Amino acid sequence: MTPETLHRATLARLVRRAQRGDADAFERLARPCGPTLYRVAASCLHGHDADAADAVQNALIAAWRNIGSLREPRYFKT
């Protein structure tokens, strides 16, 4: 299930749980975004796989650390 297909109430509930420190909720939100994040990173980094993987990991760590500042759950993916 992708963030786009999650029901709005479910998405909001998962974001609120993640904001309270629930790593499982964050994983449910973030895991479906992985392939898209990787494609964008690989494109920007001209196909350097290891660098793209590092960029995705850094982006997800930053998202986890800053999930508390997300005001609109529907914008989680962006």
All heavy atoms as a GROMACS GRO file, in nm:
protein
  608
    1MET      N    1   0.085  -0.118   0.000
    1MET     CA    2   0.000   0.000   0.000
    1MET      C    3   0.089   0.124   0.000
    1MET      O    4   0.183   0.133   0.076
    1MET     CB    5  -0.089  -0.003   0.124
    1MET     CG    6  -0.190   0.107   0.127
    1MET     SD    7  -0.307   0.097   0.265
    1MET     CE    8  -0.387  -0.058   0.233
    2THR      N    9   0.059   0.218  -0.085
    2THR     CA   10   0.138   0.340  -0.093
    2THR      C   11   0.072   0.450  -0.010
    2THR      O   12  -0.047   0.441   0.019
    2THR     CB   13   0.151   0.389  -0.238
    2THR    OG1   14   0.022   0.428  -0.285
    2THR    CG2   15   0.209   0.281  -0.329
    3PRO      N   16   0.148   0.554   0.025
    3PRO     CA   17   0.087   0.664   0.099
    3PRO      C   18  -0.032   0.726   0.025
    3PRO      O   19  -0.126   0.773   0.088
    3PRO     CB   20   0.202   0.765   0.114
    3PRO     CG   21   0.323   0.680   0.115
    3PRO     CD   22   0.293   0.569   0.016
    4GLU      N   23  -0.029   0.721  -0.109
    4GLU     CA   24  -0.140   0.777  -0.186
    4GLU      C   25  -0.268   0.696  -0.168
    4GLU      O   26  -0.377   0.750  -0.177
    4GLU     CB   27  -0.107   0.784  -0.335
    4GLU     CG   28   0.001   0.879  -0.370
    4GLU     CD   29   0.139   0.816  -0.362
    4GLU    OE1   30   0.150   0.694  -0.338
    4GLU    OE2   31   0.236   0.890  -0.377
    5THR      N   32  -0.254   0.565  -0.147
    5THR     CA   33  -0.372   0.480  -0.137
    5THR      C   34  -0.422   0.462   0.006
    5THR      O   35  -0.528   0.406   0.026
    5THR     CB   36  -0.346   0.342  -0.200
    5THR    OG1   37  -0.240   0.279  -0.129
    5THR    CG2   38  -0.314   0.353  -0.346
    6LEU      N   39  -0.345   0.508   0.102
    6LEU     CA   40  -0.392   0.502   0.241
    6LEU      C   41  -0.511   0.596   0.257
    6LEU      O   42  -0.511   0.708   0.206
    6LEU     CB   43  -0.282   0.547   0.338
    6LEU     CG   44  -0.171   0.449   0.368
    6LEU    CD1   45  -0.066   0.516   0.455
    6LEU    CD2   46  -0.223   0.325   0.436
    7HIS      N   47  -0.609   0.550   0.327
    7HIS     CA   48  -0.722   0.637   0.358
    7HIS      C   49  -0.671   0.755   0.438
    7HIS      O   50  -0.580   0.742   0.520
    7HIS     CB   51  -0.824   0.556   0.439
    7HIS     CG   52  -0.949   0.630   0.467
    7HIS    ND1   53  -0.964   0.710   0.577
    7HIS    CD2   54  -1.064   0.636   0.399
    7HIS    CE1   55  -1.083   0.763   0.576
    7HIS    NE2   56  -1.148   0.720   0.469
    8ARG      N   57  -0.725   0.872   0.414
    8ARG     CA   58  -0.677   0.994   0.479
    8ARG      C   59  -0.672   0.980   0.631
    8ARG      O   60  -0.576   1.024   0.695
    8ARG     CB   61  -0.764   1.113   0.439
    8ARG     CG   62  -0.711   1.244   0.492
    8ARG     CD   63  -0.787   1.360   0.440
    8ARG     NE   64  -0.744   1.380   0.302
    8ARG     CZ   65  -0.782   1.480   0.227
    8ARG    NH1   66  -0.865   1.569   0.274
    8ARG    NH2   67  -0.739   1.493   0.105
    9ALA      N   68  -0.773   0.917   0.691
    9ALA     CA   69  -0.775   0.901   0.836
    9ALA      C   70  -0.664   0.806   0.881
    9ALA      O   71  -0.600   0.829   0.985
    9ALA     CB   72  -0.911   0.849   0.882
   10THR      N   73  -0.639   0.701   0.804
   10THR     CA   74  -0.532   0.608   0.838
   10THR      C   75  -0.397   0.676   0.827
   10THR      O   76  -0.310   0.659   0.913
   10THR     CB   77  -0.536   0.484   0.745
   10THR    OG1   78  -0.664   0.422   0.757
   10THR    CG2   79  -0.427   0.386   0.778
   11LEU      N   80  -0.378   0.753   0.722
   11LEU     CA   81  -0.254   0.827   0.703
   11LEU      C   82  -0.231   0.922   0.820
   11LEU      O   83  -0.122   0.926   0.878
   11LEU     CB   84  -0.258   0.905   0.572
   11LEU     CG   85  -0.137   0.991   0.539
   11LEU    CD1   86  -0.014   0.904   0.517
   11LEU    CD2   87  -0.164   1.075   0.416
   12ALA      N   88  -0.333   0.996   0.858
   12ALA     CA   89  -0.321   1.090   0.970
   12ALA      C   90  -0.289   1.017   1.099
   12ALA      O   91  -0.205   1.062   1.177
   12ALA     CB   92  -0.450   1.171   0.984
   13ARG      N   93  -0.353   0.903   1.121
   13ARG     CA   94  -0.327   0.825   1.243
   13ARG      C   95  -0.184   0.775   1.246
   13ARG      O   96  -0.116   0.784   1.349
   13ARG     CB   97  -0.426   0.709   1.251
   13ARG     CG   98  -0.422   0.633   1.379
   13ARG     CD   99  -0.536   0.531   1.396
   13ARG     NE  100  -0.560   0.449   1.279
   13ARG     CZ  101  -0.665   0.462   1.196
   13ARG    NH1  102  -0.755   0.557   1.217
   13ARG    NH2  103  -0.680   0.383   1.093
   14LEU      N  104  -0.133   0.725   1.133
   14LEU     CA  105   0.006   0.678   1.128
   14LEU      C  106   0.104   0.792   1.150
   14LEU      O  107   0.205   0.775   1.220
   14LEU     CB  108   0.034   0.609   0.995
   14LEU     CG  109  -0.029   0.471   0.977
   14LEU    CD1  110  -0.012   0.423   0.833
   14LEU    CD2  111   0.031   0.371   1.074
   15VAL      N  112   0.077   0.906   1.092
   15VAL     CA  113   0.166   1.022   1.111
   15VAL      C  114   0.166   1.062   1.258
   15VAL      O  115   0.273   1.085   1.316
   15VAL     CB  116   0.127   1.140   1.020
   15VAL    CG1  117   0.199   1.268   1.062
   15VAL    CG2  118   0.159   1.108   0.875
   16ARG      N  119   0.050   1.070   1.320
   16ARG     CA  120   0.044   1.106   1.463
   16ARG      C  121   0.121   1.006   1.548
   16ARG      O  122   0.194   1.044   1.640
   16ARG     CB  123  -0.100   1.119   1.511
   16ARG     CG  124  -0.168   1.247   1.468
   16ARG     CD  125  -0.299   1.270   1.542
   16ARG     NE  126  -0.392   1.158   1.533
   16ARG     CZ  127  -0.479   1.139   1.434
   16ARG    NH1  128  -0.485   1.225   1.334
   16ARG    NH2  129  -0.561   1.035   1.436
   17ARG      N  130   0.106   0.877   1.518
   17ARG     CA  131   0.180   0.775   1.592
   17ARG      C  132   0.330   0.792   1.573
   17ARG      O  133   0.407   0.783   1.669
   17ARG     CB  134   0.135   0.636   1.550
   17ARG     CG  135   0.000   0.596   1.605
   17ARG     CD  136  -0.049   0.462   1.557
   17ARG     NE  137   0.055   0.359   1.556
   17ARG     CZ  138   0.046   0.247   1.486
   17ARG    NH1  139  -0.062   0.222   1.411
   17ARG    NH2  140   0.142   0.158   1.491
   18ALA      N  141   0.371   0.817   1.448
   18ALA     CA  142   0.514   0.837   1.421
   18ALA      C  143   0.565   0.961   1.494
   18ALA      O  144   0.677   0.960   1.546
   18ALA     CB  145   0.538   0.849   1.270
   19GLN      N  146   0.484   1.064   1.500
   19GLN     CA  147   0.524   1.186   1.571
   19GLN      C  148   0.542   1.162   1.720
   19GLN      O  149   0.616   1.234   1.785
   19GLN     CB  150   0.422   1.297   1.544
   19GLN     CG  151   0.431   1.350   1.404
   19GLN     CD  152   0.322   1.451   1.370
   19GLN    OE1  153   0.208   1.440   1.417
   19GLN    NE2  154   0.357   1.549   1.288
   20ARG      N  155   0.475   1.060   1.772
   20ARG     CA  156   0.491   1.025   1.914
   20ARG      C  157   0.604   0.924   1.934
   20ARG      O  158   0.623   0.874   2.045
   20ARG     CB  159   0.360   0.970   1.970
   20ARG     CG  160   0.250   1.074   1.984
   20ARG     CD  161   0.130   1.022   2.063
   20ARG     NE  162   0.070   0.903   2.004
   20ARG     CZ  163  -0.035   0.903   1.922
   20ARG    NH1  164  -0.092   1.017   1.887
   20ARG    NH2  165  -0.083   0.789   1.875
   21GLY      N  166   0.677   0.894   1.827
   21GLY     CA  167   0.792   0.806   1.841
   21GLY      C  168   0.770   0.662   1.799
   21GLY      O  169   0.858   0.577   1.822
   22ASP      N  170   0.658   0.631   1.738
   22ASP     CA  171   0.628   0.494   1.696
   22ASP      C  172   0.702   0.462   1.566
   22ASP      O  173   0.660   0.503   1.457
   22ASP     CB  174   0.477   0.478   1.678
   22ASP     CG  175   0.434   0.336   1.647
   22ASP    OD1  176   0.514   0.259   1.591
   22ASP    OD2  177   0.317   0.303   1.676
   23ALA      N  178   0.812   0.390   1.578
   23ALA     CA  179   0.895   0.357   1.461
   23ALA      C  180   0.822   0.266   1.363
   23ALA      O  181   0.843   0.276   1.241
   23ALA     CB  182   1.025   0.292   1.506
   24ASP      N  183   0.736   0.178   1.412
   24ASP     CA  184   0.660   0.090   1.322
   24ASP      C  185   0.565   0.171   1.234
   24ASP      O  186   0.551   0.142   1.115
   24ASP     CB  187   0.581  -0.014   1.401
   24ASP     CG  188   0.671  -0.117   1.467
   24ASP    OD1  189   0.780  -0.147   1.411
   24ASP    OD2  190   0.634  -0.167   1.574
   25ALA      N  191   0.502   0.272   1.290
   25ALA     CA  192   0.413   0.357   1.211
   25ALA      C  193   0.493   0.432   1.105
   25ALA      O  194   0.450   0.442   0.989
   25ALA     CB  195   0.340   0.456   1.302
   26PHE      N  196   0.610   0.482   1.143
   26PHE     CA  197   0.694   0.552   1.046
   26PHE      C  198   0.735   0.457   0.934
   26PHE      O  199   0.732   0.494   0.816
   26PHE     CB  200   0.817   0.612   1.112
   26PHE     CG  201   0.903   0.688   1.017
   26PHE    CD1  202   0.872   0.819   0.982
   26PHE    CD2  203   1.015   0.630   0.959
   26PHE    CE1  204   0.949   0.889   0.892
   26PHE    CE2  205   1.093   0.699   0.868
   26PHE     CZ  206   1.060   0.830   0.835
   27GLU      N  207   0.770   0.335   0.968
   27GLU     CA  208   0.809   0.238   0.866
   27GLU      C  209   0.694   0.210   0.770
   27GLU      O  210   0.714   0.201   0.649
   27GLU     CB  211   0.857   0.108   0.929
   27GLU     CG  212   0.905   0.010   0.824
   27GLU     CD  213   0.960  -0.118   0.882
   27GLU    OE1  214   0.967  -0.132   1.005
   27GLU    OE2  215   0.994  -0.206   0.801
   28ARG      N  216   0.572   0.198   0.822
   28ARG     CA  217   0.455   0.176   0.735
   28ARG      C  218   0.436   0.292   0.639
   28ARG      O  219   0.391   0.273   0.527
   28ARG     CB  220   0.330   0.157   0.819
   28ARG     CG  221   0.319   0.019   0.880
   28ARG     CD  222   0.185  -0.006   0.941
   28ARG     NE  223   0.076   0.003   0.843
   28ARG     CZ  224  -0.051   0.013   0.877
   28ARG    NH1  225  -0.087   0.015   1.004
   28ARG    NH2  226  -0.144   0.021   0.784
   29LEU      N  227   0.470   0.412   0.682
   29LEU     CA  228   0.459   0.529   0.596
   29LEU      C  229   0.574   0.535   0.496
   29LEU      O  230   0.554   0.566   0.378
   29LEU     CB  231   0.461   0.657   0.680
   29LEU     CG  232   0.340   0.683   0.768
   29LEU    CD1  233   0.372   0.788   0.871
   29LEU    CD2  234   0.222   0.726   0.682
   30ALA      N  235   0.694   0.508   0.543
   30ALA     CA  236   0.814   0.531   0.462
   30ALA      C  237   0.848   0.418   0.365
   30ALA      O  238   0.898   0.445   0.255
   30ALA     CB  239   0.934   0.556   0.554
   31ARG      N  240   0.824   0.295   0.403
   31ARG     CA  241   0.866   0.182   0.320
   31ARG      C  242   0.815   0.192   0.176
   31ARG      O  243   0.892   0.173   0.082
   31ARG     CB  244   0.825   0.050   0.382
   31ARG     CG  245   0.876  -0.071   0.303
   31ARG     CD  246   0.855  -0.200   0.376
   31ARG     NE  247   0.933  -0.210   0.497
   31ARG     CZ  248   1.061  -0.245   0.502
   31ARG    NH1  249   1.126  -0.273   0.392
   31ARG    NH2  250   1.124  -0.253   0.617
   32PRO      N  251   0.688   0.224   0.153
   32PRO     CA  252   0.640   0.233   0.015
   32PRO      C  253   0.706   0.346  -0.065
   32PRO      O  254   0.704   0.345  -0.188
   32PRO     CB  255   0.490   0.258   0.027
   32PRO     CG  256   0.455   0.225   0.167
   32PRO     CD  257   0.578   0.242   0.249
   33CYS      N  258   0.764   0.443   0.003
   33CYS     CA  259   0.829   0.556  -0.065
   33CYS      C  260   0.970   0.521  -0.112
   33CYS      O  261   1.027   0.592  -0.194
   33CYS     CB  262   0.837   0.676   0.029
   33CYS     SG  263   0.677   0.737   0.084
   34GLY      N  264   1.027   0.413  -0.059
   34GLY     CA  265   1.165   0.377  -0.088
   34GLY      C  266   1.201   0.368  -0.235
   34GLY      O  267   1.299   0.429  -0.278
   35PRO      N  268   1.124   0.295  -0.315
   35PRO     CA  269   1.160   0.285  -0.457
   35PRO      C  270   1.161   0.420  -0.529
   35PRO      O  271   1.251   0.447  -0.608
   35PRO     CB  272   1.052   0.192  -0.514
   35PRO     CG  273   1.009   0.109  -0.397
   35PRO     CD  274   1.015   0.204  -0.279
   36THR      N  275   1.064   0.504  -0.498
   36THR     CA  276   1.061   0.636  -0.561
   36THR      C  277   1.179   0.721  -0.516
   36THR      O  278   1.244   0.787  -0.597
   36THR     CB  279   0.929   0.709  -0.529
   36THR    OG1  280   0.820   0.631  -0.578
   36THR    CG2  281   0.925   0.847  -0.591
   37LEU      N  282   1.207   0.717  -0.386
   37LEU     CA  283   1.322   0.792  -0.334
   37LEU      C  284   1.451   0.746  -0.402
   37LEU      O  285   1.534   0.827  -0.441
   37LEU     CB  286   1.334   0.774  -0.182
   37LEU     CG  287   1.229   0.842  -0.097
   37LEU    CD1  288   1.241   0.795   0.047
   37LEU    CD2  289   1.241   0.993  -0.106
   38TYR      N  290   1.465   0.614  -0.418
   38TYR     CA  291   1.586   0.560  -0.478
   38TYR      C  292   1.598   0.604  -0.625
   38TYR      O  293   1.706   0.644  -0.669
   38TYR     CB  294   1.590   0.407  -0.468
   38TYR     CG  295   1.718   0.353  -0.523
   38TYR    CD1  296   1.833   0.352  -0.446
   38TYR    CD2  297   1.725   0.309  -0.655
   38TYR    CE1  298   1.952   0.306  -0.498
   38TYR    CE2  299   1.844   0.263  -0.708
   38TYR     CZ  300   1.957   0.261  -0.628
   38TYR     OH  301   2.075   0.218  -0.680
   39ARG      N  302   1.487   0.597  -0.700
   39ARG     CA  303   1.492   0.638  -0.841
   39ARG      C  304   1.532   0.785  -0.855
   39ARG      O  305   1.613   0.820  -0.940
   39ARG     CB  306   1.357   0.613  -0.908
   39ARG     CG  307   1.335   0.470  -0.949
   39ARG     CD  308   1.214   0.455  -1.041
   39ARG     NE  309   1.090   0.506  -0.985
   39ARG     CZ  310   1.011   0.439  -0.904
   39ARG    NH1  311   1.042   0.317  -0.867
   39ARG    NH2  312   0.900   0.492  -0.860
   40VAL      N  313   1.476   0.870  -0.770
   40VAL     CA  314   1.510   1.012  -0.776
   40VAL      C  315   1.657   1.033  -0.741
   40VAL      O  316   1.730   1.104  -0.810
   40VAL     CB  317   1.418   1.095  -0.683
   40VAL    CG1  318   1.467   1.238  -0.671
   40VAL    CG2  319   1.275   1.092  -0.735
   41ALA      N  320   1.702   0.968  -0.634
   41ALA     CA  321   1.842   0.982  -0.593
   41ALA      C  322   1.936   0.930  -0.700
   41ALA      O  323   2.036   0.995  -0.733
   41ALA     CB  324   1.866   0.908  -0.461
   42ALA      N  325   1.905   0.814  -0.758
   42ALA     CA  326   1.991   0.757  -0.861
   42ALA      C  327   1.996   0.848  -0.984
   42ALA      O  328   2.102   0.864  -1.045
   42ALA     CB  329   1.942   0.618  -0.900
   43SER      N  330   1.884   0.909  -1.016
   43SER     CA  331   1.881   1.001  -1.130
   43SER      C  332   1.967   1.123  -1.103
   43SER      O  333   2.045   1.166  -1.189
   43SER     CB  334   1.737   1.043  -1.158
   43SER     OG  335   1.732   1.141  -1.259
   44CYS      N  336   1.954   1.179  -0.984
   44CYS     CA  337   2.032   1.298  -0.948
   44CYS      C  338   2.181   1.266  -0.937
   44CYS      O  339   2.265   1.352  -0.964
   44CYS     CB  340   1.984   1.355  -0.815
   44CYS     SG  341   1.820   1.427  -0.822
   45LEU      N  342   2.212   1.143  -0.898
   45LEU     CA  343   2.351   1.104  -0.876
   45LEU      C  344   2.405   1.023  -0.993
   45LEU      O  345   2.506   0.953  -0.980
   45LEU     CB  346   2.364   1.027  -0.745
   45LEU     CG  347   2.327   1.110  -0.622
   45LEU    CD1  348   2.312   1.021  -0.500
   45LEU    CD2  349   2.430   1.218  -0.598
   46HIS      N  350   2.338   1.030  -1.106
   46HIS     CA  351   2.382   0.968  -1.231
   46HIS      C  352   2.407   0.819  -1.218
   46HIS      O  353   2.507   0.767  -1.268
   46HIS     CB  354   2.505   1.040  -1.287
   46HIS     CG  355   2.486   1.187  -1.298
   46HIS    ND1  356   2.400   1.243  -1.391
   46HIS    CD2  357   2.535   1.289  -1.225
   46HIS    CE1  358   2.400   1.374  -1.376
   46HIS    NE2  359   2.480   1.406  -1.276
   47GLY      N  360   2.318   0.750  -1.147
   47GLY     CA  361   2.322   0.606  -1.140
   47GLY      C  362   2.423   0.546  -1.045
   47GLY      O  363   2.445   0.426  -1.047
   48HIS      N  364   2.486   0.624  -0.962
   48HIS     CA  365   2.580   0.570  -0.864
   48HIS      C  366   2.500   0.504  -0.751
   48HIS      O  367   2.452   0.572  -0.660
   48HIS     CB  368   2.672   0.680  -0.810
   48HIS     CG  369   2.765   0.732  -0.914
   48HIS    ND1  370   2.739   0.846  -0.985
   48HIS    CD2  371   2.882   0.682  -0.962
   48HIS    CE1  372   2.836   0.868  -1.071
   48HIS    NE2  373   2.925   0.769  -1.060
   49ASP      N  374   2.488   0.372  -0.758
   49ASP     CA  375   2.400   0.299  -0.668
   49ASP      C  376   2.431   0.320  -0.520
   49ASP      O  377   2.340   0.342  -0.440
   49ASP     CB  378   2.404   0.150  -0.700
   49ASP     CG  379   2.341   0.118  -0.834
   49ASP    OD1  380   2.264   0.200  -0.886
   49ASP    OD2  381   2.369   0.009  -0.887
   50ALA      N  382   2.556   0.309  -0.482
   50ALA     CA  383   2.591   0.323  -0.341
   50ALA      C  384   2.559   0.463  -0.291
   50ALA      O  385   2.507   0.480  -0.179
   50ALA     CB  386   2.738   0.291  -0.318
   51ASP      N  387   2.588   0.564  -0.372
   51ASP     CA  388   2.558   0.701  -0.332
   51ASP      C  389   2.406   0.723  -0.323
   51ASP      O  390   2.359   0.793  -0.233
   51ASP     CB  391   2.618   0.801  -0.431
   51ASP     CG  392   2.770   0.804  -0.426
   51ASP    OD1  393   2.828   0.761  -0.323
   51ASP    OD2  394   2.832   0.849  -0.525
   52ALA      N  395   2.331   0.664  -0.415
   52ALA     CA  396   2.185   0.677  -0.412
   52ALA      C  397   2.129   0.611  -0.287
   52ALA      O  398   2.041   0.667  -0.220
   52ALA     CB  399   2.124   0.616  -0.538
   53ALA      N  400   2.180   0.494  -0.254
   53ALA     CA  401   2.133   0.425  -0.132
   53ALA      C  402   2.165   0.508  -0.008
   53ALA      O  403   2.082   0.518   0.083
   53ALA     CB  404   2.197   0.287  -0.123
   54ASP      N  405   2.284   0.568  -0.004
   54ASP     CA  406   2.320   0.654   0.109
   54ASP      C  407   2.228   0.775   0.117
   54ASP      O  408   2.186   0.816   0.226
   54ASP     CB  409   2.465   0.701   0.098
   54ASP     CG  410   2.566   0.593   0.129
   54ASP    OD1  411   2.528   0.489   0.187
   54ASP    OD2  412   2.685   0.612   0.095
   55ALA      N  413   2.196   0.834   0.002
   55ALA     CA  414   2.109   0.951  -0.001
   55ALA      C  415   1.970   0.917   0.051
   55ALA      O  416   1.910   0.994   0.127
   55ALA     CB  417   2.101   1.008  -0.143
   56VAL      N  418   1.918   0.801   0.011
   56VAL     CA  419   1.786   0.758   0.059
   56VAL      C  420   1.790   0.737   0.210
   56VAL      O  421   1.702   0.782   0.283
   56VAL     CB  422   1.740   0.630  -0.014
   56VAL    CG1  423   1.615   0.571   0.053
   56VAL    CG2  424   1.714   0.660  -0.160
   57GLN      N  425   1.895   0.671   0.258
   57GLN     CA  426   1.907   0.648   0.401
   57GLN      C  427   1.912   0.781   0.477
   57GLN      O  428   1.843   0.798   0.578
   57GLN     CB  429   2.031   0.566   0.432
   57GLN     CG  430   2.047   0.533   0.578
   57GLN     CD  431   2.167   0.445   0.606
   57GLN    OE1  432   2.257   0.433   0.524
   57GLN    NE2  433   2.168   0.383   0.722
   58ASN      N  434   1.990   0.875   0.428
   58ASN     CA  435   1.999   1.006   0.493
   58ASN      C  436   1.866   1.080   0.491
   58ASN      O  437   1.828   1.145   0.588
   58ASN     CB  438   2.108   1.090   0.428
   58ASN     CG  439   2.247   1.039   0.459
   58ASN    OD1  440   2.268   0.974   0.560
   58ASN    ND2  441   2.342   1.067   0.371
   59ALA      N  442   1.793   1.069   0.379
   59ALA     CA  443   1.662   1.135   0.368
   59ALA      C  444   1.563   1.076   0.468
   59ALA      O  445   1.488   1.150   0.532
   59ALA     CB  446   1.609   1.123   0.226
   60LEU      N  447   1.564   0.943   0.482
   60LEU     CA  448   1.472   0.880   0.574
   60LEU      C  449   1.507   0.911   0.720
   60LEU      O  450   1.417   0.931   0.803
   60LEU     CB  451   1.467   0.729   0.550
   60LEU     CG  452   1.398   0.690   0.420
   60LEU    CD1  453   1.415   0.541   0.393
   60LEU    CD2  454   1.251   0.729   0.422
   61ILE      N  455   1.634   0.918   0.750
   61ILE     CA  456   1.675   0.957   0.886
   61ILE      C  457   1.629   1.100   0.915
   61ILE      O  458   1.574   1.129   1.022
   61ILE     CB  459   1.828   0.943   0.904
   61ILE    CG1  460   1.866   0.795   0.904
   61ILE    CG2  461   1.874   1.013   1.032
   61ILE    CD1  462   2.016   0.770   0.894
   62ALA      N  463   1.647   1.189   0.819
   62ALA     CA  464   1.603   1.328   0.837
   62ALA      C  465   1.451   1.335   0.853
   62ALA      O  466   1.399   1.411   0.936
   62ALA     CB  467   1.649   1.414   0.720
   63ALA      N  468   1.379   1.255   0.774
   63ALA     CA  469   1.232   1.253   0.785
   63ALA      C  470   1.189   1.205   0.923
   63ALA      O  471   1.098   1.263   0.983
   63ALA     CB  472   1.173   1.164   0.676
   64TRP      N  473   1.254   1.101   0.973
   64TRP     CA  474   1.221   1.049   1.107
   64TRP      C  475   1.248   1.155   1.214
   64TRP      O  476   1.166   1.179   1.302
   64TRP     CB  477   1.301   0.922   1.134
   64TRP     CG  478   1.292   0.874   1.275
   64TRP    CD1  479   1.391   0.872   1.366
   64TRP    CD2  480   1.177   0.821   1.342
   64TRP    NE1  481   1.346   0.821   1.485
   64TRP    CE2  482   1.214   0.789   1.474
   64TRP    CE3  483   1.045   0.798   1.302
   64TRP    CZ2  484   1.126   0.735   1.566
   64TRP    CZ3  485   0.956   0.745   1.395
   64TRP    CH2  486   0.996   0.713   1.524
   65ARG      N  487   1.362   1.219   1.205
   65ARG     CA  488   1.399   1.319   1.305
   65ARG      C  489   1.307   1.441   1.302
   65ARG      O  490   1.289   1.508   1.404
   65ARG     CB  491   1.542   1.365   1.284
   65ARG     CG  492   1.643   1.261   1.323
   65ARG     CD  493   1.783   1.309   1.302
   65ARG     NE  494   1.880   1.209   1.347
   65ARG     CZ  495   2.006   1.207   1.313
   65ARG    NH1  496   2.055   1.302   1.233
   65ARG    NH2  497   2.086   1.112   1.357
   66ASN      N  498   1.251   1.470   1.185
   66ASN     CA  499   1.171   1.592   1.168
   66ASN      C  500   1.022   1.566   1.152
   66ASN      O  501   0.947   1.658   1.120
   66ASN     CB  502   1.223   1.672   1.049
   66ASN     CG  503   1.363   1.723   1.076
   66ASN    OD1  504   1.382   1.809   1.162
   66ASN    ND2  505   1.461   1.668   1.006
   67ILE      N  506   0.978   1.442   1.174
   67ILE     CA  507   0.836   1.411   1.156
   67ILE      C  508   0.747   1.497   1.245
   67ILE      O  509   0.634   1.528   1.209
   67ILE     CB  510   0.809   1.259   1.180
   67ILE    CG1  511   0.666   1.222   1.140
   67ILE    CG2  512   0.835   1.219   1.324
   67ILE    CD1  513   0.645   1.201   0.997
   68GLY      N  514   0.799   1.541   1.357
   68GLY     CA  515   0.720   1.624   1.448
   68GLY      C  516   0.680   1.759   1.389
   68GLY      O  517   0.582   1.819   1.431
   69SER      N  518   0.752   1.805   1.289
   69SER     CA  519   0.720   1.934   1.229
   69SER      C  520   0.621   1.922   1.112
   69SER      O  521   0.577   2.024   1.058
   69SER     CB  522   0.847   2.004   1.181
   69SER     OG  523   0.908   1.931   1.076
   70LEU      N  524   0.582   1.800   1.077
   70LEU     CA  525   0.486   1.780   0.968
   70LEU      C  526   0.347   1.818   1.017
   70LEU      O  527   0.293   1.757   1.110
   70LEU     CB  528   0.489   1.635   0.920
   70LEU     CG  529   0.394   1.600   0.806
   70LEU    CD1  530   0.431   1.678   0.679
   70LEU    CD2  531   0.398   1.451   0.779
   71ARG      N  532   0.288   1.919   0.958
   71ARG     CA  533   0.156   1.966   1.001
   71ARG      C  534   0.042   1.901   0.923
   71ARG      O  535  -0.066   1.886   0.976
   71ARG     CB  536   0.148   2.117   0.990
   71ARG     CG  537   0.232   2.186   1.097
   71ARG     CD  538   0.217   2.332   1.091
   71ARG     NE  539   0.320   2.382   1.002
   71ARG     CZ  540   0.344   2.508   0.978
   71ARG    NH1  541   0.271   2.600   1.032
   71ARG    NH2  542   0.441   2.543   0.898
   72GLU      N  543   0.067   1.869   0.798
   72GLU     CA  544  -0.036   1.810   0.713
   72GLU      C  545   0.005   1.668   0.675
   72GLU      O  546   0.092   1.649   0.591
   72GLU     CB  547  -0.056   1.894   0.586
   72GLU     CG  548  -0.119   2.028   0.608
   72GLU     CD  549  -0.265   2.016   0.647
   72GLU    OE1  550  -0.331   1.916   0.608
   72GLU    OE2  551  -0.312   2.106   0.717
   73PRO      N  552  -0.058   1.566   0.736
   73PRO     CA  553  -0.020   1.428   0.706
   73PRO      C  554  -0.023   1.394   0.558
   73PRO      O  555   0.057   1.314   0.511
   73PRO     CB  556  -0.124   1.345   0.784
   73PRO     CG  557  -0.160   1.433   0.898
   73PRO     CD  558  -0.159   1.572   0.841
   74ARG      N  559  -0.111   1.454   0.481
   74ARG     CA  560  -0.120   1.422   0.338
   74ARG      C  561   0.008   1.459   0.262
   74ARG      O  562   0.029   1.413   0.152
   74ARG     CB  563  -0.241   1.489   0.275
   74ARG     CG  564  -0.231   1.639   0.269
   74ARG     CD  565  -0.353   1.698   0.200
   74ARG     NE  566  -0.340   1.840   0.194
   74ARG     CZ  567  -0.427   1.926   0.242
   74ARG    NH1  568  -0.536   1.881   0.297
   74ARG    NH2  569  -0.407   2.054   0.232
   75TYR      N  570   0.093   1.539   0.324
   75TYR     CA  571   0.219   1.577   0.259
   75TYR      C  572   0.337   1.491   0.304
   75TYR      O  573   0.451   1.524   0.276
   75TYR     CB  574   0.251   1.725   0.286
   75TYR     CG  575   0.151   1.819   0.225
   75TYR    CD1  576   0.089   1.916   0.303
   75TYR    CD2  577   0.119   1.811   0.091
   75TYR    CE1  578  -0.004   2.003   0.248
   75TYR    CE2  579   0.025   1.897   0.035
   75TYR     CZ  580  -0.035   1.991   0.114
   75TYR     OH  581  -0.126   2.077   0.059
   76PHE      N  582   0.309   1.380   0.372
   76PHE     CA  583   0.419   1.296   0.420
   76PHE      C  584   0.514   1.258   0.307
   76PHE      O  585   0.635   1.271   0.320
   76PHE     CB  586   0.368   1.169   0.488
   76PHE     CG  587   0.481   1.076   0.525
   76PHE    CD1  588   0.552   1.100   0.641
   76PHE    CD2  589   0.518   0.972   0.442
   76PHE    CE1  590   0.659   1.019   0.674
   76PHE    CE2  591   0.625   0.890   0.475
   76PHE     CZ  592   0.696   0.914   0.591
   77LYS      N  593   0.461   1.212   0.197
   77LYS     CA  594   0.547   1.164   0.089
   77LYS      C  595   0.635   1.276   0.033
   77LYS      O  596   0.751   1.254   0.002
   77LYS     CB  597   0.465   1.102  -0.024
   77LYS     CG  598   0.553   1.042  -0.131
   77LYS     CD  599   0.473   0.973  -0.237
   77LYS     CE  600   0.569   0.918  -0.341
   77LYS     NZ  601   0.499   0.853  -0.448
   78THR      N  602   0.583   1.394   0.024
   78THR     CA  603   0.664   1.502  -0.031
   78THR      C  604   0.763   1.553   0.069
   78THR      O  605   0.864   1.609   0.036
   78THR     CB  606   0.574   1.619  -0.079
   78THR    OG1  607   0.496   1.666   0.030
   78THR    CG2  608   0.482   1.573  -0.191
   0.00000   0.00000   0.00000
